[in-house]
Amino acid sequence: MQPVSQQMDGIRSQHLGLGLGLMMLAMTVGAILVLSQIRPPGSDFQVYYATGSKWTSGQTQLYDAASRNFFNAPWTLLVIAPISQLPVDTAVSALATLSIACLGVSLWLLTDSRPTPIMVLQLATMPVIYLLLTGQIDTISLLGVAIAYWAHRRQKALWLGVGFVLMLVKPTNLVLAGTVLLLGMRKWSWINIAKAIGVPMLFVIASGFVVGFDWITRYIENYQAFEPIDNGTSTLWKWLDSFGVDAKILLIPLAIVLILILWRHTLKYGLSDWGLATALATQFVFTPYAWVYHYVALLPVQVYLTRRHWTLGLLVYGVAWLPAGHLIANGQIFGTSDVLIPLLMGVLCWGLYFSGQRQATDEA
């Protein structure tokens, strides 16, 4: 039983966090409204809008010639089909509102409904602003990570399955996190494992009734015919190449070693705050494909580091504003140096591990 003074401090902290969150929300929405008049939504939003419109009008089955550059799971139609029936400006606002809601719920779940002010600040960063401004859907997959982790710690198998479904909307840089979540189920009953895996499998099968049972084959052909654009991506490979460093010699062995350590840790101790955070940070450090707005998926890392010490939270919050530097300096929205955002988080997570200060939570 906590003393009354501690309970009151906790309530005040929650109210302060909520107040800062509402203020941040108002400022972010205001910034989007202003900036949206200057810059049109990104090319990905245009793809979502066009694909949703074509599918509802029967012009595409999905992953065919009429929607050649759409790379998301079929159930993404649950979002893009309705917004495609709205005027473009309204659709952008609707998607931004959905993204803000996903961010808020994700933070609430990741912090066990007790976000501190510094944790709330992690929602007001350049990656988040870029995501909202360009009309991206990465926050849906972030919500999937948050739901999956929340459900994993409480052994709520069906909710874990729902988390997997949302993660699969845009799983590009969530493979390692998904692997850690799956490994963490090793001591679960077979019934609960079947429930957790069964939910996404049901979505895969149900998608066949909606877009055709050959949709996986069409997806692969679609990817081969129209590879994603990467001229604005920020990766460690590109950044080191800009200095004339042969990244492959350095990074491939390091990535293998770190992934094996993470794998062994999860098998030994189960799922932990450190494990999930480090899985996300490590994948974003070594990924060959990432745009700055993809970094919103690093929210669990930001929460973990803030929990370890508030100074770490402020440090990662500050580096998340790095893209503003080259935007002000030369007007470039994206820069190869943006990879310093996940790189710092990865160094901090692994630094805590090797110094024995990770303080992993009880296994889920």
C-alpha positions in Angstrom: 0.0 0.0 0.0 1.6 3.3 -1.1 1.5 6.3 1.2 -1.1 9.0 0.4 1.7 11.5 -0.5 3.1 9.1 -3.1 -0.3 8.5 -4.5 -1.0 12.2 -4.8 2.4 12.7 -6.5 1.5 10.0 -8.9 -1.9 11.7 -9.7 -0.3 15.1 -10.1 2.3 13.6 -12.4 -0.4 12.0 -14.6 -2.3 15.3 -14.7 0.8 17.1 -15.7 1.6 14.6 -18.4 -2.0 14.8 -19.7 -1.8 18.6 -19.7 1.5 18.6 -21.7 0.0 16.0 -24.0 -3.0 18.1 -24.8 -0.8 21.2 -25.3 1.5 19.2 -27.6 -1.5 17.9 -29.5 -2.8 21.4 -30.1 0.6 22.7 -31.2 1.1 19.7 -33.5 -2.3 20.0 -35.1 -1.7 23.7 -35.6 1.7 23.1 -37.2 0.1 20.5 -39.6 -2.6 22.9 -40.6 -0.1 25.6 -41.4 2.5 23.4 -43.1 -0.1 21.5 -45.1 -0.8 24.8 -46.9 2.8 25.0 -47.9 3.7 21.4 -48.7 1.3 18.8 -50.3 1.0 15.3 -48.7 3.7 12.9 -49.5 3.8 10.4 -52.4 3.0 7.5 -50.1 -0.3 9.2 -49.1 -1.1 9.7 -52.7 -0.6 6.0 -53.3 -2.8 5.1 -50.3 -5.5 7.5 -51.5 -5.4 6.4 -55.1 -5.3 2.7 -54.2 -8.3 3.0 -51.8 -10.2 4.9 -54.4 -9.5 2.4 -57.2 -10.3 -0.6 -55.0 -13.7 0.8 -53.9 -14.5 1.6 -57.5 -13.5 -1.9 -58.7 -10.5 -0.7 -60.8 -7.9 -2.8 -58.9 -7.9 -6.1 -57.1 -4.8 -5.0 -55.2 -1.1 -5.6 -56.0 -1.9 -5.5 -59.8 -0.9 -3.1 -62.5 -3.4 -0.5 -61.2 -1.9 -0.5 -57.8 1.7 -1.4 -58.6 3.4 0.7 -55.9 1.2 -0.4 -52.9 3.2 -2.6 -50.5 1.0 -2.8 -47.4 -1.1 -5.7 -46.0 -4.5 -6.1 -47.5 -6.3 -5.1 -44.3 -4.8 -1.7 -44.7 -7.9 -1.2 -46.8 -9.8 -0.9 -43.6 -8.1 2.5 -43.2 -7.4 3.8 -46.7 -10.7 2.7 -48.4 -12.9 5.0 -46.1 -10.5 8.0 -46.3 -10.2 7.7 -50.0 -13.9 8.7 -50.2 -13.1 12.1 -48.6 -11.7 15.2 -50.3 -7.9 15.1 -50.2 -7.4 17.8 -47.6 -10.0 16.2 -45.3 -8.5 12.8 -45.9 -5.0 14.1 -44.8 -6.6 15.6 -41.6 -8.5 12.3 -40.9 -5.3 10.3 -41.2 -3.4 12.7 -39.1 -6.1 12.5 -36.4 -5.9 8.7 -36.5 -2.1 8.8 -36.2 -2.3 11.1 -33.2 -4.7 8.8 -31.6 -2.4 5.8 -32.3 0.5 7.7 -30.8 -1.4 8.6 -27.6 -2.8 5.0 -27.1 0.7 3.6 -27.8 2.3 5.8 -25.1 -0.5 4.9 -22.7 0.1 1.2 -23.1 3.9 1.4 -23.1 3.9 3.3 -19.8 1.2 1.3 -18.1 -1.0 4.4 -18.2 1.5 6.4 -16.3 3.4 8.6 -18.8 5.8 11.2 -17.3 6.1 14.6 -18.9 9.4 13.7 -20.6 7.7 10.6 -22.0 4.9 12.8 -23.4 7.5 15.0 -25.0 8.7 12.1 -27.0 5.6 12.4 -29.1 6.6 15.9 -30.3 9.6 15.2 -32.5 10.6 15.8 -36.2 9.9 12.2 -37.2 6.3 12.6 -35.8 5.8 15.9 -37.5 7.1 14.6 -40.8 4.8 11.5 -40.5 1.7 13.6 -39.8 2.5 16.1 -42.5 3.2 13.6 -45.3 0.2 11.3 -44.5 2.0 8.1 -43.4 0.5 5.2 -41.6 3.5 4.0 -39.5 1.7 4.8 -36.3 -0.7 1.9 -36.9 2.2 -0.5 -36.8 3.6 1.3 -33.7 0.2 0.8 -32.0 0.6 -2.9 -32.9 3.9 -3.1 -31.1 2.4 -1.4 -28.1 -0.6 -3.7 -28.0 1.5 -6.8 -28.5 3.9 -5.9 -25.7 1.0 -4.9 -23.3 -0.8 -8.2 -24.2 2.4 -10.2 -23.9 3.1 -9.1 -20.4 -0.4 -10.1 -19.4 -0.6 -13.2 -21.5 -3.6 -12.0 -23.4 -3.2 -14.2 -26.4 -5.9 -12.8 -28.6 -4.8 -9.2 -28.0 -1.3 -10.2 -28.8 -2.6 -11.5 -32.1 -4.3 -8.2 -32.7 -1.0 -6.5 -32.1 0.7 -8.8 -34.7 -2.1 -7.9 -37.2 -1.4 -4.2 -36.8 2.4 -4.7 -37.0 1.9 -6.4 -40.3 0.3 -3.3 -41.8 3.9 -1.9 -42.3 6.4 -4.5 -41.0 9.5 -3.3 -42.8 11.5 -2.5 -39.8 9.6 -4.6 -37.2 11.0 -8.0 -38.0 13.4 -8.2 -35.1 10.8 -6.9 -32.6 8.3 -9.4 -33.9 10.9 -12.2 -33.5 11.5 -11.2 -29.9 7.8 -11.2 -29.2 7.5 -14.7 -30.7 10.5 -16.0 -28.7 9.0 -14.6 -25.6 6.1 -17.0 -25.9 8.3 -20.1 -25.5 6.8 -20.9 -22.0 3.2 -20.2 -23.0 0.7 -23.0 -23.4 0.1 -24.3 -26.9 -3.5 -23.1 -26.7 -2.4 -19.5 -26.1 0.3 -19.7 -28.7 -2.2 -20.9 -31.2 -4.6 -18.1 -30.3 -1.9 -15.4 -30.7 -0.7 -16.8 -34.1 -4.2 -17.7 -35.2 -5.5 -14.1 -35.3 -3.1 -12.9 -38.0 -3.6 -16.1 -39.9 -7.3 -15.5 -39.9 -6.7 -12.0 -41.4 -4.4 -13.6 -44.1 -7.1 -16.1 -45.0 -10.0 -13.6 -44.8 -8.0 -11.3 -47.2 -8.3 -14.0 -49.8 -12.0 -13.7 -49.8 -11.7 -9.9 -50.3 -8.8 -9.4 -52.7 -8.3 -12.9 -54.1 -6.5 -15.9 -52.7 -3.4 -15.4 -54.9 -2.7 -12.0 -53.2 0.6 -13.2 -51.7 1.9 -14.1 -55.1 0.7 -10.8 -56.6 2.3 -9.0 -53.7 5.7 -10.6 -54.5 5.3 -9.8 -58.2 4.3 -6.2 -57.3 7.5 -5.7 -55.2 9.6 -7.1 -58.0 8.0 -4.9 -60.6 8.1 -1.6 -58.6 10.7 -1.5 -55.8 10.3 1.2 -53.1 12.0 4.5 -53.7 15.1 5.0 -51.5 16.6 8.3 -52.7 15.7 10.0 -49.4 16.3 7.2 -47.0 18.7 7.6 -44.0 20.7 4.5 -43.1 24.0 3.7 -41.5 25.1 2.1 -44.7 24.6 5.3 -46.7 26.0 7.5 -43.9 29.3 5.5 -43.8 29.5 5.3 -47.5 29.4 9.1 -47.6 32.7 9.1 -45.7 34.2 6.4 -48.0 33.9 3.7 -45.4 33.2 0.1 -46.6 30.1 -0.4 -44.4 29.7 -4.1 -45.3 33.0 -5.2 -43.7 32.2 -3.4 -40.5 28.4 -3.7 -40.1 27.5 -7.3 -41.2 29.6 -9.1 -38.5 28.6 -6.6 -35.8 24.9 -7.0 -36.7 25.1 -10.8 -36.5 26.8 -10.8 -33.1 24.3 -8.3 -31.6 21.3 -10.2 -33.0 22.6 -13.5 -31.6 23.2 -11.9 -28.1 19.6 -10.5 -28.2 18.3 -13.9 -29.3 20.1 -15.6 -26.5 19.0 -13.0 -23.9 15.3 -13.4 -24.9 15.5 -17.2 -24.8 17.1 -17.1 -21.3 15.1 -14.3 -19.6 12.0 -13.9 -21.7 10.6 -10.7 -23.1 11.7 -7.5 -21.3 11.6 -3.7 -21.7 15.2 -3.9 -22.7 14.7 -6.7 -25.2 11.9 -5.0 -27.1 13.7 -1.6 -27.1 17.0 -3.1 -28.2 15.3 -5.1 -30.9 13.8 -2.0 -32.4 16.9 0.1 -32.1 19.2 -2.6 -33.5 17.0 -3.1 -36.5 16.8 0.6 -37.3 20.6 0.9 -36.9 21.3 -1.8 -39.4 18.3 -1.6 -41.7 19.0 -1.0 -45.4 15.7 1.0 -45.8 14.4 3.7 -43.5 12.9 7.2 -43.9 13.0 9.6 -41.0 9.3 9.2 -40.4 9.8 5.5 -39.9 11.5 6.4 -36.6 8.2 6.9 -34.9 8.3 3.1 -34.3 11.2 3.9 -31.9 8.8 5.2 -29.2 9.2 2.0 -27.1 13.0 2.7 -27.1 12.4 6.3 -26.0 10.1 5.2 -23.2 12.6 2.5 -22.0 15.5 4.9 -21.9 13.4 7.6 -20.2 12.5 5.1 -17.5 16.1 4.2 -17.0 16.9 7.9 -16.3 15.3 11.2 -17.2 18.6 12.5 -18.7 18.6 9.7 -21.2 15.0 10.6 -22.1 16.0 14.2 -22.7 19.1 13.1 -24.7 17.1 11.0 -27.2 14.4 13.6 -27.4 17.0 16.2 -28.4 18.5 14.0 -31.1 15.1 13.4 -32.5 15.1 17.0 -33.6 18.2 16.5 -35.6 16.4 16.7 -39.0 15.4 20.3 -38.2 19.1 21.2 -38.5 19.5 20.4 -42.2 15.9 21.6 -42.9 16.9 25.1 -41.6 20.4 25.0 -43.0 19.7 23.9 -46.6 16.0 23.3 -46.8 16.4 19.5 -47.1 13.7 17.5 -45.4 15.7 14.3 -45.4 19.4 13.7 -44.7 21.7 10.7 -44.3 22.7 12.1 -40.8 19.2 11.3 -39.6 20.4 7.8 -38.9 22.1 9.3 -35.8 18.6 9.1 -34.1 18.4 5.3 -34.0 22.2 5.0 -33.7 22.3 6.9 -30.4 19.4 4.8 -29.1 21.1 1.6 -30.1 24.4 2.7 -28.5 22.6 3.6 -25.2 20.6 0.3 -25.1 23.6 -1.9 -25.8 25.7 0.3 -23.4 23.3 -0.5 -20.6 23.5 -4.2 -21.5 27.3 -4.5 -21.5 27.5 -2.3 -18.3 25.1 -4.6 -16.5 22.6 -1.8 -15.9 19.8 -2.8 -18.3 17.4 -3.8 -15.4 15.3 -6.0 -17.6 11.8 -6.5 -16.3 10.3 -9.8 -15.3 9.7 -12.0 -18.3 6.3 -12.0 -19.8 
